Amino acid sequence: MLTGVDRRTPPPDAAPAAPTAPLDAGTRRLLIIELVLVLALSLGRSAVYAVLELAERLSRGPLGEQTATVQTSQSRLEIFDAAYQVLDSVFALAPAALALFLLHLHRAGGSPHPFRRLGLDLRRPGRDIAVGLGLFGLIGAGTLLVYLAGRSLGITAELVPADVAAHWWTPAVLLLAALRHGLVEEIIMVGWFLDRCRRLAPRTSPWVLVVLSAVIRGAYHLYQGIGPGIGNLLMGLIFGALYLRTGRVMPLVIAHVLLDAVAFLAFPLVLQATGLGALLGG
């Protein structure tokens, strides 16, 4: 049993508590507009399209007989394909940069810089890397099991993480895409989203907000099928809970980038190494 510790005191790096003072009507309205616009420009938009694509897939036939591709070639000409791939990743980072800018623009006097506020900094590199690697192992194993279950039940399309023509620059653009996914999803869906929702609804349990964030995360993966939607919802719950505990987005970004990098560059090898390829008939 612990002694000499106030159990009500959060860990030093825990996510900052929501302000207790009620917001005036003008500030509340601006925060709601901010939430709607940032989500509409990024992952909220992706969620709407993913739900629509899932409905279209279901209308075409069984999900298990279809394929879902995450990263595809965009031109038959190598130089243009490379340019499109890089520009896609660069411009996709804009909503995450906007979210950080809005946090900076509207921060109260004395509140930390957005990077420090979200734990997206290099203050604890050793711990962040260790936690990120642990999450990578946990989520990676769970993802494979959910994928296997989904394929077996016919509720998950065959996943093709990357269908980009093989060139000397292909690994680099796929790693850039993995970095983009990690930064955009964790900055927006965890750090920024929970911060803004807690300001808007300070009396709401943060766990309710974590569930809401996880539901949106699951929704924008539904284009891959119901299985990946469930798997990413569970991932969102784990990531959100850890953020509430530590107040740091950095280990989440590390884990997410590693997950996507392995998926983009070595997914068939992972299936073969784990024996899942044979179970799936591949």
Secondary structure, 3 states (H helix, E strand, C coil): CCCCCCCCCCCCCCCCCCCCCCCCHHHHHHHHHHHHHHHHHCHHHHHHHHHHHHHHHHHHCCHHHCEEEEEECCCCCHHHHHHHHHHHHHHHCHHHHHHHHHHHHCCCCCCCCHHHHCCCCCCCHHHHHHHHHHHHHHHHHHHHHHHHHHHHHCCECEEEEEECCCCCCHHHHHHHHHHHHHHHHHHHHHHHHHHHHHHHCCCCCHHHHHHHHHHHHHHCCHHHEHHHHHHHHHHHHHHHHHHHHHCCCHHHHHHHHHHHHHHHHHHHHHHHHHCHHHHCCC
